[in-house]
Amino acid sequence: MAEHKNTEIIFIVEESPEGGYEARSLNHSIFTEADTFDELKEMVHDAVSCHFTGKDRPALIRLHMVKEELIAV
């Protein structure tokens, strides 16, 4: 049985300055955006399905939320 090399793909998710969310893959040229977090999950899933074929497709998609806050000192 062949070993699955791409078991996981990681996306960094941030709130968009224009509203909604943006997701960018760490190791692949995949970017997508959506108005809501639920829509973003669907868009990420579709983008991964379009980018990979067959056995190359990751078994798991990890969304890593990043929130930037500025604190005045």
mmCIF file as Biopython writes it, N, C-alpha, C and O atoms, coordinates in Angstrom:
data_model
#
loop_
_atom_site.group_PDB
_atom_site.id
_atom_site.type_symbol
_atom_site.label_atom_id
_atom_site.label_alt_id
_atom_site.label_comp_id
_atom_site.label_asym_id
_atom_site.label_entity_id
_atom_site.label_seq_id
_atom_site.pdbx_PDB_ins_code
_atom_site.Cartn_x
_atom_site.Cartn_y
_atom_site.Cartn_z
_atom_site.occupancy
_atom_site.B_iso_or_equiv
_atom_site.auth_seq_id
_atom_site.auth_asym_id
_atom_site.pdbx_PDB_model_num
ATOM 1   N N  . MET A ? 1  ? 0.830   -1.180 0.000  1.0 0.0 1  A 1 
ATOM 2   C CA . MET A ? 1  ? 0.000   0.000  0.000  1.0 0.0 1  A 1 
ATOM 3   C C  . MET A ? 1  ? 0.876   1.245  0.000  1.0 0.0 1  A 1 
ATOM 4   O O  . MET A ? 1  ? 1.796   1.349  0.811  1.0 0.0 1  A 1 
ATOM 5   N N  . ALA A ? 2  ? 0.606   2.191  -0.893 1.0 0.0 2  A 1 
ATOM 6   C CA . ALA A ? 2  ? 1.419   3.394  -1.015 1.0 0.0 2  A 1 
ATOM 7   C C  . ALA A ? 2  ? 1.134   4.349  0.140  1.0 0.0 2  A 1 
ATOM 8   O O  . ALA A ? 2  ? -0.004  4.493  0.585  1.0 0.0 2  A 1 
ATOM 9   N N  . GLU A ? 3  ? 2.201   4.999  0.615  1.0 0.0 3  A 1 
ATOM 10  C CA . GLU A ? 3  ? 2.066   5.955  1.708  1.0 0.0 3  A 1 
ATOM 11  C C  . GLU A ? 3  ? 1.523   7.272  1.170  1.0 0.0 3  A 1 
ATOM 12  O O  . GLU A ? 3  ? 1.940   7.725  0.104  1.0 0.0 3  A 1 
ATOM 13  N N  . HIS A ? 4  ? 0.599   7.886  1.896  1.0 0.0 4  A 1 
ATOM 14  C CA . HIS A ? 4  ? 0.012   9.158  1.500  1.0 0.0 4  A 1 
ATOM 15  C C  . HIS A ? 4  ? 0.944   10.266 1.971  1.0 0.0 4  A 1 
ATOM 16  O O  . HIS A ? 4  ? 1.069   10.484 3.176  1.0 0.0 4  A 1 
ATOM 17  N N  . LYS A ? 5  ? 1.604   10.974 1.048  1.0 0.0 5  A 1 
ATOM 18  C CA . LYS A ? 5  ? 2.616   11.966 1.401  1.0 0.0 5  A 1 
ATOM 19  C C  . LYS A ? 5  ? 2.013   13.274 1.894  1.0 0.0 5  A 1 
ATOM 20  O O  . LYS A ? 5  ? 2.534   13.868 2.838  1.0 0.0 5  A 1 
ATOM 21  N N  . ASN A ? 6  ? 0.943   13.732 1.289  1.0 0.0 6  A 1 
ATOM 22  C CA . ASN A ? 6  ? 0.321   15.001 1.664  1.0 0.0 6  A 1 
ATOM 23  C C  . ASN A ? 6  ? -0.895  14.734 2.543  1.0 0.0 6  A 1 
ATOM 24  O O  . ASN A ? 6  ? -2.031  14.810 2.077  1.0 0.0 6  A 1 
ATOM 25  N N  . THR A ? 7  ? -0.657  14.424 3.801  1.0 0.0 7  A 1 
ATOM 26  C CA . THR A ? 7  ? -1.775  14.100 4.657  1.0 0.0 7  A 1 
ATOM 27  C C  . THR A ? 7  ? -2.512  15.334 5.160  1.0 0.0 7  A 1 
ATOM 28  O O  . THR A ? 7  ? -3.666  15.244 5.579  1.0 0.0 7  A 1 
ATOM 29  N N  . GLU A ? 8  ? -1.839  16.501 5.118  1.0 0.0 8  A 1 
ATOM 30  C CA . GLU A ? 8  ? -2.452  17.702 5.667  1.0 0.0 8  A 1 
ATOM 31  C C  . GLU A ? 8  ? -1.982  18.935 4.904  1.0 0.0 8  A 1 
ATOM 32  O O  . GLU A ? 8  ? -0.833  19.006 4.467  1.0 0.0 8  A 1 
ATOM 33  N N  . ILE A ? 9  ? -2.871  19.894 4.749  1.0 0.0 9  A 1 
ATOM 34  C CA . ILE A ? 9  ? -2.515  21.184 4.194  1.0 0.0 9  A 1 
ATOM 35  C C  . ILE A ? 9  ? -2.970  22.242 5.193  1.0 0.0 9  A 1 
ATOM 36  O O  . ILE A ? 9  ? -4.073  22.164 5.734  1.0 0.0 9  A 1 
ATOM 37  N N  . ILE A ? 10 ? -2.115  23.230 5.433  1.0 0.0 10 A 1 
ATOM 38  C CA . ILE A ? 10 ? -2.391  24.247 6.438  1.0 0.0 10 A 1 
ATOM 39  C C  . ILE A ? 10 ? -2.645  25.592 5.765  1.0 0.0 10 A 1 
ATOM 40  O O  . ILE A ? 10 ? -1.904  26.012 4.876  1.0 0.0 10 A 1 
ATOM 41  N N  . PHE A ? 11 ? -3.708  26.256 6.211  1.0 0.0 11 A 1 
ATOM 42  C CA . PHE A ? 11 ? -4.045  27.599 5.746  1.0 0.0 11 A 1 
ATOM 43  C C  . PHE A ? 11 ? -3.976  28.568 6.918  1.0 0.0 11 A 1 
ATOM 44  O O  . PHE A ? 11 ? -4.424  28.263 8.023  1.0 0.0 11 A 1 
ATOM 45  N N  . ILE A ? 12 ? -3.410  29.735 6.660  1.0 0.0 12 A 1 
ATOM 46  C CA . ILE A ? 12 ? -3.456  30.839 7.607  1.0 0.0 12 A 1 
ATOM 47  C C  . ILE A ? 12 ? -4.705  31.640 7.271  1.0 0.0 12 A 1 
ATOM 48  O O  . ILE A ? 12 ? -4.884  32.059 6.128  1.0 0.0 12 A 1 
ATOM 49  N N  . VAL A ? 13 ? -5.566  31.856 8.256  1.0 0.0 13 A 1 
ATOM 50  C CA . VAL A ? 13 ? -6.827  32.580 8.052  1.0 0.0 13 A 1 
ATOM 51  C C  . VAL A ? 13 ? -6.766  33.885 8.835  1.0 0.0 13 A 1 
ATOM 52  O O  . VAL A ? 13 ? -6.444  33.902 10.023 1.0 0.0 13 A 1 
ATOM 53  N N  . GLU A ? 14 ? -7.084  34.978 8.144  1.0 0.0 14 A 1 
ATOM 54  C CA . GLU A ? 14 ? -7.119  36.290 8.773  1.0 0.0 14 A 1 
ATOM 55  C C  . GLU A ? 14 ? -8.406  37.005 8.392  1.0 0.0 14 A 1 
ATOM 56  O O  . GLU A ? 14 ? -9.001  36.730 7.351  1.0 0.0 14 A 1 
ATOM 57  N N  . GLU A ? 15 ? -8.821  37.918 9.243  1.0 0.0 15 A 1 
ATOM 58  C CA . GLU A ? 15 ? -9.943  38.774 8.889  1.0 0.0 15 A 1 
ATOM 59  C C  . GLU A ? 15 ? -9.455  39.757 7.832  1.0 0.0 15 A 1 
ATOM 60  O O  . GLU A ? 15 ? -8.369  40.324 7.955  1.0 0.0 15 A 1 
ATOM 61  N N  . SER A ? 16 ? -10.257 39.955 6.799  1.0 0.0 16 A 1 
ATOM 62  C CA . SER A ? 16 ? -9.904  40.853 5.719  1.0 0.0 16 A 1 
ATOM 63  C C  . SER A ? 16 ? -10.163 42.299 6.138  1.0 0.0 16 A 1 
ATOM 64  O O  . SER A ? 16 ? -11.161 42.568 6.807  1.0 0.0 16 A 1 
ATOM 65  N N  . PRO A ? 17 ? -9.294  43.233 5.762  1.0 0.0 17 A 1 
ATOM 66  C CA . PRO A ? 17 ? -9.540  44.645 6.075  1.0 0.0 17 A 1 
ATOM 67  C C  . PRO A ? 17 ? -10.861 45.151 5.476  1.0 0.0 17 A 1 
ATOM 68  O O  . PRO A ? 17 ? -11.476 46.072 6.014  1.0 0.0 17 A 1 
ATOM 69  N N  . GLU A ? 18 ? -11.289 44.551 4.371  1.0 0.0 18 A 1 
ATOM 70  C CA . GLU A ? 18 ? -12.531 44.944 3.710  1.0 0.0 18 A 1 
ATOM 71  C C  . GLU A ? 18 ? -13.751 44.237 4.302  1.0 0.0 18 A 1 
ATOM 72  O O  . GLU A ? 18 ? -14.879 44.498 3.885  1.0 0.0 18 A 1 
ATOM 73  N N  . GLY A ? 19 ? -13.536 43.354 5.262  1.0 0.0 19 A 1 
ATOM 74  C CA . GLY A ? 19 ? -14.604 42.549 5.833  1.0 0.0 19 A 1 
ATOM 75  C C  . GLY A ? 19 ? -14.494 41.125 5.334  1.0 0.0 19 A 1 
ATOM 76  O O  . GLY A ? 19 ? -13.957 40.894 4.251  1.0 0.0 19 A 1 
ATOM 77  N N  . GLY A ? 20 ? -14.981 40.180 6.085  1.0 0.0 20 A 1 
ATOM 78  C CA . GLY A ? 20 ? -14.886 38.775 5.712  1.0 0.0 20 A 1 
ATOM 79  C C  . GLY A ? 20 ? -13.553 38.184 6.122  1.0 0.0 20 A 1 
ATOM 80  O O  . GLY A ? 20 ? -12.897 38.666 7.045  1.0 0.0 20 A 1 
ATOM 81  N N  . TYR A ? 21 ? -13.161 37.121 5.413  1.0 0.0 21 A 1 
ATOM 82  C CA . TYR A ? 21 ? -11.965 36.361 5.774  1.0 0.0 21 A 1 
ATOM 83  C C  . TYR A ? 21 ? -11.138 36.035 4.541  1.0 0.0 21 A 1 
ATOM 84  O O  . TYR A ? 21 ? -11.662 35.926 3.432  1.0 0.0 21 A 1 
ATOM 85  N N  . GLU A ? 22 ? -9.823  35.879 4.758  1.0 0.0 22 A 1 
ATOM 86  C CA . GLU A ? 22 ? -8.888  35.462 3.712  1.0 0.0 22 A 1 
ATOM 87  C C  . GLU A ? 22 ? -8.131  34.244 4.217  1.0 0.0 22 A 1 
ATOM 88  O O  . GLU A ? 22 ? -7.787  34.161 5.396  1.0 0.0 22 A 1 
ATOM 89  N N  . ALA A ? 23 ? -7.875  33.299 3.316  1.0 0.0 23 A 1 
ATOM 90  C CA . ALA A ? 23 ? -7.112  32.097 3.674  1.0 0.0 23 A 1 
ATOM 91  C C  . ALA A ? 23 ? -6.006  31.882 2.650  1.0 0.0 23 A 1 
ATOM 92  O O  . ALA A ? 23 ? -6.234  31.939 1.441  1.0 0.0 23 A 1 
ATOM 93  N N  . ARG A ? 24 ? -4.800  31.634 3.164  1.0 0.0 24 A 1 
ATOM 94  C CA . ARG A ? 24 ? -3.636  31.424 2.305  1.0 0.0 24 A 1 
ATOM 95  C C  . ARG A ? 24 ? -2.900  30.176 2.761  1.0 0.0 24 A 1 
ATOM 96  O O  . ARG A ? 24 ? -2.583  30.027 3.941  1.0 0.0 24 A 1 
ATOM 97  N N  . SER A ? 25 ? -2.630  29.281 1.819  1.0 0.0 25 A 1 
ATOM 98  C CA . SER A ? 25 ? -1.899  28.057 2.139  1.0 0.0 25 A 1 
ATOM 99  C C  . SER A ? 25 ? -0.447  28.381 2.468  1.0 0.0 25 A 1 
ATOM 100 O O  . SER A ? 25 ? 0.150   29.265 1.854  1.0 0.0 25 A 1 
ATOM 101 N N  . LEU A ? 26 ? 0.119   27.666 3.438  1.0 0.0 26 A 1 
ATOM 102 C CA . LEU A ? 26 ? 1.513   27.874 3.795  1.0 0.0 26 A 1 
ATOM 103 C C  . LEU A ? 26 ? 2.481   27.353 2.744  1.0 0.0 26 A 1 
ATOM 104 O O  . LEU A ? 26 ? 3.502   27.988 2.485  1.0 0.0 26 A 1 
ATOM 105 N N  . ASN A ? 27 ? 2.185   26.219 2.139  1.0 0.0 27 A 1 
ATOM 106 C CA . ASN A ? 27 ? 3.155   25.555 1.259  1.0 0.0 27 A 1 
ATOM 107 C C  . ASN A ? 27 ? 2.738   25.445 -0.197 1.0 0.0 27 A 1 
ATOM 108 O O  . ASN A ? 27 ? 3.450   24.845 -1.001 1.0 0.0 27 A 1 
ATOM 109 N N  . HIS A ? 28 ? 1.593   26.016 -0.545 1.0 0.0 28 A 1 
ATOM 110 C CA . HIS A ? 28 ? 1.112   25.921 -1.919 1.0 0.0 28 A 1 
ATOM 111 C C  . HIS A ? 28 ? 0.554   27.273 -2.352 1.0 0.0 28 A 1 
ATOM 112 O O  . HIS A ? 28 ? 0.219   28.106 -1.510 1.0 0.0 28 A 1 
ATOM 113 N N  . SER A ? 29 ? 0.456   27.488 -3.632 1.0 0.0 29 A 1 
ATOM 114 C CA . SER A ? 29 ? -0.066  28.748 -4.169 1.0 0.0 29 A 1 
ATOM 115 C C  . SER A ? 29 ? -1.588  28.708 -4.208 1.0 0.0 29 A 1 
ATOM 116 O O  . SER A ? 29 ? -2.195  28.686 -5.279 1.0 0.0 29 A 1 
ATOM 117 N N  . ILE A ? 30 ? -2.193  28.700 -3.023 1.0 0.0 30 A 1 
ATOM 118 C CA . ILE A ? 30 ? -3.649  28.662 -2.932 1.0 0.0 30 A 1 
ATOM 119 C C  . ILE A ? 30 ? -4.091  29.806 -2.029 1.0 0.0 30 A 1 
ATOM 120 O O  . ILE A ? 30 ? -3.623  29.931 -0.897 1.0 0.0 30 A 1 
ATOM 121 N N  . PHE A ? 31 ? -4.992  30.637 -2.535 1.0 0.0 31 A 1 
ATOM 122 C CA . PHE A ? 31 ? -5.555  31.756 -1.783 1.0 0.0 31 A 1 
ATOM 123 C C  . PHE A ? 31 ? -7.038  31.823 -2.087 1.0 0.0 31 A 1 
ATOM 124 O O  . PHE A ? 31 ? -7.453  31.630 -3.230 1.0 0.0 31 A 1 
ATOM 125 N N  . THR A ? 32 ? -7.840  32.098 -1.064 1.0 0.0 32 A 1 
ATOM 126 C CA . THR A ? 32 ? -9.268  32.276 -1.281 1.0 0.0 32 A 1 
ATOM 127 C C  . THR A ? 32 ? -9.805  33.210 -0.214 1.0 0.0 32 A 1 
ATOM 128 O O  . THR A ? 32 ? -9.145  33.462 0.794  1.0 0.0 32 A 1 
ATOM 129 N N  . GLU A ? 33 ? -11.004 33.720 -0.439 1.0 0.0 33 A 1 
ATOM 130 C CA . GLU A ? 33 ? -11.629 34.622 0.511  1.0 0.0 33 A 1 
ATOM 131 C C  . GLU A ? 33 ? -13.134 34.452 0.472  1.0 0.0 33 A 1 
ATOM 132 O O  . GLU A ? 33 ? -13.691 33.930 -0.494 1.0 0.0 33 A 1 
ATOM 133 N N  . ALA A ? 34 ? -13.796 34.905 1.551  1.0 0.0 34 A 1 
ATOM 134 C CA . ALA A ? 34 ? -15.251 34.778 1.645  1.0 0.0 34 A 1 
ATOM 135 C C  . ALA A ? 34 ? -15.771 35.773 2.671  1.0 0.0 34 A 1 
ATOM 136 O O  . ALA A ? 34 ? -15.009 36.317 3.470  1.0 0.0 34 A 1 
ATOM 137 N N  . ASP A ? 35 ? -17.079 36.003 2.638  1.0 0.0 35 A 1 
ATOM 138 C CA . ASP A ? 35 ? -17.712 36.951 3.555  1.0 0.0 35 A 1 
ATOM 139 C C  . ASP A ? 35 ? -17.877 36.395 4.967  1.0 0.0 35 A 1 
ATOM 140 O O  . ASP A ? 35 ? -17.769 37.140 5.941  1.0 0.0 35 A 1 
ATOM 141 N N  . THR A ? 36 ? -18.137 35.097 5.085  1.0 0.0 36 A 1 
ATOM 142 C CA . THR A ? 36 ? -18.326 34.484 6.403  1.0 0.0 36 A 1 
ATOM 143 C C  . THR A ? 36 ? -17.342 33.328 6.579  1.0 0.0 36 A 1 
ATOM 144 O O  . THR A ? 36 ? -16.766 32.830 5.611  1.0 0.0 36 A 1 
ATOM 145 N N  . PHE A ? 37 ? -17.163 32.915 7.829  1.0 0.0 37 A 1 
ATOM 146 C CA . PHE A ? 37 ? -16.240 31.818 8.096  1.0 0.0 37 A 1 
ATOM 147 C C  . PHE A ? 37 ? -16.759 30.505 7.511  1.0 0.0 37 A 1 
ATOM 148 O O  . PHE A ? 37 ? -15.976 29.702 7.004  1.0 0.0 37 A 1 
ATOM 149 N N  . ASP A ? 38 ? -18.068 30.283 7.576  1.0 0.0 38 A 1 
ATOM 150 C CA . ASP A ? 38 ? -18.637 29.059 6.989  1.0 0.0 38 A 1 
ATOM 151 C C  . ASP A ? 38 ? -18.421 29.023 5.479  1.0 0.0 38 A 1 
ATOM 152 O O  . ASP A ? 38 ? -18.090 27.975 4.924  1.0 0.0 38 A 1 
ATOM 153 N N  . GLU A ? 39 ? -18.607 30.166 4.811  1.0 0.0 39 A 1 
ATOM 154 C CA . GLU A ? 39 ? -18.356 30.239 3.367  1.0 0.0 39 A 1 
ATOM 155 C C  . GLU A ? 39 ? -16.874 30.019 3.074  1.0 0.0 39 A 1 
ATOM 156 O O  . GLU A ? 39 ? -16.524 29.386 2.078  1.0 0.0 39 A 1 
ATOM 157 N N  . LEU A ? 40 ? -16.008 30.538 3.936  1.0 0.0 40 A 1 
ATOM 158 C CA . LEU A ? 40 ? -14.565 30.369 3.736  1.0 0.0 40 A 1 
ATOM 159 C C  . LEU A ? 40 ? -14.184 28.893 3.780  1.0 0.0 40 A 1 
ATOM 160 O O  . LEU A ? 40 ? -13.372 28.439 2.975  1.0 0.0 40 A 1 
ATOM 161 N N  . LYS A ? 41 ? -14.760 28.145 4.708  1.0 0.0 41 A 1 
ATOM 162 C CA . LYS A ? 41 ? -14.458 26.708 4.788  1.0 0.0 41 A 1 
ATOM 163 C C  . LYS A ? 41 ? -14.829 26.010 3.485  1.0 0.0 41 A 1 
ATOM 164 O O  . LYS A ? 41 ? -14.084 25.154 3.007  1.0 0.0 41 A 1 
ATOM 165 N N  . GLU A ? 42 ? -15.969 26.367 2.911  1.0 0.0 42 A 1 
ATOM 166 C CA . GLU A ? 42 ? -16.375 25.787 1.626  1.0 0.0 42 A 1 
ATOM 167 C C  . GLU A ? 42 ? -15.416 26.194 0.516  1.0 0.0 42 A 1 
ATOM 168 O O  . GLU A ? 42 ? -15.035 25.367 -0.313 1.0 0.0 42 A 1 
ATOM 169 N N  . MET A ? 43 ? -15.022 27.473 0.497  1.0 0.0 43 A 1 
ATOM 170 C CA . MET A ? 43 ? -14.118 27.977 -0.544 1.0 0.0 43 A 1 
ATOM 171 C C  . MET A ? 43 ? -12.740 27.300 -0.448 1.0 0.0 43 A 1 
ATOM 172 O O  . MET A ? 43 ? -12.144 26.959 -1.470 1.0 0.0 43 A 1 
ATOM 173 N N  . VAL A ? 44 ? -12.244 27.108 0.768  1.0 0.0 44 A 1 
ATOM 174 C CA . VAL A ? 44 ? -10.957 26.430 0.966  1.0 0.0 44 A 1 
ATOM 175 C C  . VAL A ? 44 ? -11.052 24.994 0.463  1.0 0.0 44 A 1 
ATOM 176 O O  . VAL A ? 44 ? -10.158 24.515 -0.234 1.0 0.0 44 A 1 
ATOM 177 N N  . HIS A ? 45 ? -12.125 24.319 0.814  1.0 0.0 45 A 1 
ATOM 178 C CA . HIS A ? 45 ? -12.316 22.930 0.377  1.0 0.0 45 A 1 
ATOM 179 C C  . HIS A ? 45 ? -12.341 22.858 -1.154 1.0 0.0 45 A 1 
ATOM 180 O O  . HIS A ? 45 ? -11.689 21.996 -1.743 1.0 0.0 45 A 1 
ATOM 181 N N  . ASP A ? 46 ? -13.086 23.756 -1.795 1.0 0.0 46 A 1 
ATOM 182 C CA . ASP A ? 46 ? -13.143 23.777 -3.259 1.0 0.0 46 A 1 
ATOM 183 C C  . ASP A ? 46 ? -11.788 24.092 -3.881 1.0 0.0 46 A 1 
ATOM 184 O O  . ASP A ? 46 ? -11.406 23.490 -4.885 1.0 0.0 46 A 1 
ATOM 185 N N  . ALA A ? 47 ? -11.059 25.039 -3.283 1.0 0.0 47 A 1 
ATOM 186 C CA . ALA A ? 47 ? -9.743  25.408 -3.814 1.0 0.0 47 A 1 
ATOM 187 C C  . ALA A ? 47 ? -8.766  24.247 -3.727 1.0 0.0 47 A 1 
ATOM 188 O O  . ALA A ? 47 ? -7.995  24.020 -4.660 1.0 0.0 47 A 1 
ATOM 189 N N  . VAL A ? 48 ? -8.786  23.508 -2.621 1.0 0.0 48 A 1 
ATOM 190 C CA . VAL A ? 48 ? -7.898  22.349 -2.465 1.0 0.0 48 A 1 
ATOM 191 C C  . VAL A ? 48 ? -8.283  21.268 -3.470 1.0 0.0 48 A 1 
ATOM 192 O O  . VAL A ? 48 ? -7.410  20.631 -4.060 1.0 0.0 48 A 1 
ATOM 193 N N  . SER A ? 49 ? -9.576  21.058 -3.668 1.0 0.0 49 A 1 
ATOM 194 C CA . SER A ? 49 ? -10.035 20.049 -4.636 1.0 0.0 49 A 1 
ATOM 195 C C  . SER A ? 49 ? -9.602  20.393 -6.051 1.0 0.0 49 A 1 
ATOM 196 O O  . SER A ? 49 ? -9.279  19.502 -6.837 1.0 0.0 49 A 1 
ATOM 197 N N  . CYS A ? 50 ? -9.593  21.680 -6.382 1.0 0.0 50 A 1 
ATOM 198 C CA . CYS A ? 50 ? -9.169  22.110 -7.730 1.0 0.0 50 A 1 
ATOM 199 C C  . CYS A ? 50 ? -7.651  22.033 -7.897 1.0 0.0 50 A 1 
ATOM 200 O O  . CYS A ? 50 ? -7.159  21.749 -8.989 1.0 0.0 50 A 1 
ATOM 201 N N  . HIS A ? 51 ? -6.919  22.283 -6.828 1.0 0.0 51 A 1 
ATOM 202 C CA . HIS A ? 51 ? -5.457  22.351 -6.903 1.0 0.0 51 A 1 
ATOM 203 C C  . HIS A ? 51 ? -4.800  20.968 -6.967 1.0 0.0 51 A 1 
ATOM 204 O O  . HIS A ? 51 ? -3.767  20.798 -7.613 1.0 0.0 51 A 1 
ATOM 205 N N  . PHE A ? 52 ? -5.402  19.989 -6.298 1.0 0.0 52 A 1 
ATOM 206 C CA . PHE A ? 52 ? -4.822  18.645 -6.225 1.0 0.0 52 A 1 
ATOM 207 C C  . PHE A ? 52 ? -5.703  17.638 -6.954 1.0 0.0 52 A 1 
ATOM 208 O O  . PHE A ? 52 ? -6.916  17.815 -7.063 1.0 0.0 52 A 1 
ATOM 209 N N  . THR A ? 53 ? -5.073  16.585 -7.447 1.0 0.0 53 A 1 
ATOM 210 C CA . THR A ? 53 ? -5.819  15.513 -8.098 1.0 0.0 53 A 1 
ATOM 211 C C  . THR A ? 53 ? -5.440  14.173 -7.475 1.0 0.0 53 A 1 
ATOM 212 O O  . THR A ? 53 ? -4.309  13.972 -7.031 1.0 0.0 53 A 1 
ATOM 213 N N  . GLY A ? 54 ? -6.387  13.287 -7.453 1.0 0.0 54 A 1 
ATOM 214 C CA . GLY A ? 54 ? -6.143  11.906 -7.041 1.0 0.0 54 A 1 
ATOM 215 C C  . GLY A ? 54 ? -5.401  11.743 -5.742 1.0 0.0 54 A 1 
ATOM 216 O O  . GLY A ? 54 ? -5.798  12.302 -4.720 1.0 0.0 54 A 1 
ATOM 217 N N  . LYS A ? 55 ? -4.327  10.984 -5.770 1.0 0.0 55 A 1 
ATOM 218 C CA . LYS A ? 55 ? -3.571  10.631 -4.576 1.0 0.0 55 A 1 
ATOM 219 C C  . LYS A ? 55 ? -2.809  11.812 -3.980 1.0 0.0 55 A 1 
ATOM 220 O O  . LYS A ? 55 ? -2.402  11.755 -2.820 1.0 0.0 55 A 1 
ATOM 221 N N  . ASP A ? 56 ? -2.611  12.878 -4.752 1.0 0.0 56 A 1 
ATOM 222 C CA . ASP A ? 56 ? -1.886  14.043 -4.245 1.0 0.0 56 A 1 
ATOM 223 C C  . ASP A ? 56 ? -2.731  14.895 -3.307 1.0 0.0 56 A 1 
ATOM 224 O O  . ASP A ? 56 ? -2.199  15.741 -2.589 1.0 0.0 56 A 1 
ATOM 225 N N  . ARG A ? 57 ? -4.022  14.682 -3.309 1.0 0.0 57 A 1 
ATOM 226 C CA . ARG A ? 57 ? -4.932  15.495 -2.508 1.0 0.0 57 A 1 
ATOM 227 C C  . ARG A ? 57 ? -4.747  15.212 -1.013 1.0 0.0 57 A 1 
ATOM 228 O O  . ARG A ? 57 ? -4.758  14.051 -0.604 1.0 0.0 57 A 1 
ATOM 229 N N  . PRO A ? 58 ? -4.575  16.261 -0.189 1.0 0.0 58 A 1 
ATOM 230 C CA . PRO A ? 58 ? -4.413  16.064 1.253  1.0 0.0 58 A 1 
ATOM 231 C C  . PRO A ? 58 ? -5.665  15.455 1.881  1.0 0.0 58 A 1 
ATOM 232 O O  . PRO A ? 58 ? -6.784  15.678 1.418  1.0 0.0 58 A 1 
ATOM 233 N N  . ALA A ? 59 ? -5.457  14.697 2.925  1.0 0.0 59 A 1 
ATOM 234 C CA . ALA A ? 59 ? -6.572  14.058 3.625  1.0 0.0 59 A 1 
ATOM 235 C C  . ALA A ? 59 ? -7.208  14.991 4.639  1.0 0.0 59 A 1 
ATOM 236 O O  . ALA A ? 59 ? -8.342  14.769 5.064  1.0 0.0 59 A 1 
ATOM 237 N N  . LEU A ? 60 ? -6.475  16.051 5.037  1.0 0.0 60 A 1 
ATOM 238 C CA . LEU A ? 60 ? -6.952  16.948 6.080  1.0 0.0 60 A 1 
ATOM 239 C C  . LEU A ? 60 ? -6.594  18.385 5.727  1.0 0.0 60 A 1 
ATOM 240 O O  . LEU A ? 60 ? -5.501  18.658 5.231  1.0 0.0 60 A 1 
ATOM 241 N N  . ILE A ? 61 ? -7.526  19.304 5.987  1.0 0.0 61 A 1 
ATOM 242 C CA . ILE A ? 61 ? -7.284  20.733 5.812  1.0 0.0 61 A 1 
ATOM 243 C C  . ILE A ? 61 ? -7.306  21.362 7.195  1.0 0.0 61 A 1 
ATOM 244 O O  . ILE A ? 61 ? -8.281  21.226 7.934  1.0 0.0 61 A 1 
ATOM 245 N N  . ARG A ? 62 ? -6.222  22.054 7.542  1.0 0.0 62 A 1 
ATOM 246 C CA . ARG A ? 62 ? -6.145  22.724 8.849  1.0 0.0 62 A 1 
ATOM 247 C C  . ARG A ? 62 ? -6.224  24.231 8.615  1.0 0.0 62 A 1 
ATOM 248 O O  . ARG A ? 62 ? -5.469  24.788 7.817  1.0 0.0 62 A 1 
ATOM 249 N N  . LEU A ? 63 ? -7.150  24.883 9.323  1.0 0.0 63 A 1 
ATOM 250 C CA . LEU A ? 63 ? -7.294  26.340 9.255  1.0 0.0 63 A 1 
ATOM 251 C C  . LEU A ? 63 ? -6.731  26.927 10.542 1.0 0.0 63 A 1 
ATOM 252 O O  . LEU A ? 63 ? -7.217  26.636 11.635 1.0 0.0 63 A 1 
ATOM 253 N N  . HIS A ? 64 ? -5.707  27.751 10.400 1.0 0.0 64 A 1 
ATOM 254 C CA . HIS A ? 64 ? -5.051  28.371 11.554 1.0 0.0 64 A 1 
ATOM 255 C C  . HIS A ? 64 ? -5.448  29.846 11.591 1.0 0.0 64 A 1 
ATOM 256 O O  . HIS A ? 64 ? -5.003  30.634 10.757 1.0 0.0 64 A 1 
ATOM 257 N N  . MET A ? 65 ? -6.285  30.215 12.560 1.0 0.0 65 A 1 
ATOM 258 C CA . MET A ? 65 ? -6.776  31.588 12.683 1.0 0.0 65 A 1 
ATOM 259 C C  . MET A ? 65 ? -5.688  32.482 13.288 1.0 0.0 65 A 1 
ATOM 260 O O  . MET A ? 65 ? -5.077  32.146 14.303 1.0 0.0 65 A 1 
ATOM 261 N N  . VAL A ? 66 ? -5.463  33.636 12.633 1.0 0.0 66 A 1 
ATOM 262 C CA . VAL A ? 66 ? -4.509  34.613 13.119 1.0 0.0 66 A 1 
ATOM 263 C C  . VAL A ? 66 ? -5.259  35.916 13.330 1.0 0.0 66 A 1 
ATOM 264 O O  . VAL A ? 66 ? -5.937  36.405 12.426 1.0 0.0 66 A 1 
ATOM 265 N N  . LYS A ? 67 ? -5.137  36.473 14.515 1.0 0.0 67 A 1 
ATOM 266 C CA . LYS A ? 67 ? -5.776  37.750 14.787 1.0 0.0 67 A 1 
ATOM 267 C C  . LYS A ? 67 ? -4.705  38.722 15.233 1.0 0.0 67 A 1 
ATOM 268 O O  . LYS A ? 67 ? -3.991  38.482 16.206 1.0 0.0 67 A 1 
ATOM 269 N N  . GLU A ? 68 ? -4.605  39.815 14.513 1.0 0.0 68 A 1 
ATOM 270 C CA . GLU A ? 68 ? -3.599  40.820 14.825 1.0 0.0 68 A 1 
ATOM 271 C C  . GLU A ? 68 ? -4.253  41.934 15.636 1.0 0.0 68 A 1 
ATOM 272 O O  . GLU A ? 68 ? -5.292  42.472 15.254 1.0 0.0 68 A 1 
ATOM 273 N N  . GLU A ? 69 ? -3.632  42.267 16.751 1.0 0.0 69 A 1 
ATOM 274 C CA . GLU A ? 69 ? -4.101  43.378 17.564 1.0 0.0 69 A 1 
ATOM 275 C C  . GLU A ? 69 ? -2.922  44.292 17.850 1.0 0.0 69 A 1 
ATOM 276 O O  . GLU A ? 69 ? -1.817  43.836 18.144 1.0 0.0 69 A 1 
ATOM 277 N N  . LEU A ? 70 ? -3.173  45.573 17.758 1.0 0.0 70 A 1 
ATOM 278 C CA . LEU A ? 70 ? -2.145  46.562 18.075 1.0 0.0 70 A 1 
ATOM 279 C C  . LEU A ? 70 ? -2.437  47.132 19.458 1.0 0.0 70 A 1 
ATOM 280 O O  . LEU A ? 70 ? -3.578  47.461 19.780 1.0 0.0 70 A 1 
ATOM 281 N N  . ILE A ? 71 ? -1.395  47.241 20.265 1.0 0.0 71 A 1 
ATOM 282 C CA . ILE A ? 71 ? -1.520  47.788 21.599 1.0 0.0 71 A 1 
ATOM 283 C C  . ILE A ? 71 ? -0.597  48.990 21.703 1.0 0.0 71 A 1 
ATOM 284 O O  . ILE A ? 71 ? 0.614   48.864 21.520 1.0 0.0 71 A 1 
ATOM 285 N N  . ALA A ? 72 ? -1.157  50.142 21.994 1.0 0.0 72 A 1 
ATOM 286 C CA . ALA A ? 72 ? -0.359  51.347 22.133 1.0 0.0 72 A 1 
ATOM 287 C C  . ALA A ? 72 ? 0.468   51.260 23.427 1.0 0.0 72 A 1 
ATOM 288 O O  . ALA A ? 72 ? -0.010  50.771 24.451 1.0 0.0 72 A 1 
ATOM 289 N N  . VAL A ? 73 ? 1.710   51.743 23.358 1.0 0.0 73 A 1 
ATOM 290 C CA . VAL A ? 73 ? 2.559   51.723 24.551 1.0 0.0 73 A 1 
ATOM 291 C C  . VAL A ? 73 ? 2.988   53.130 24.929 1.0 0.0 73 A 1 
ATOM 292 O O  . VAL A ? 73 ? 3.708   53.313 25.910 1.0 0.0 73 A 1 
#
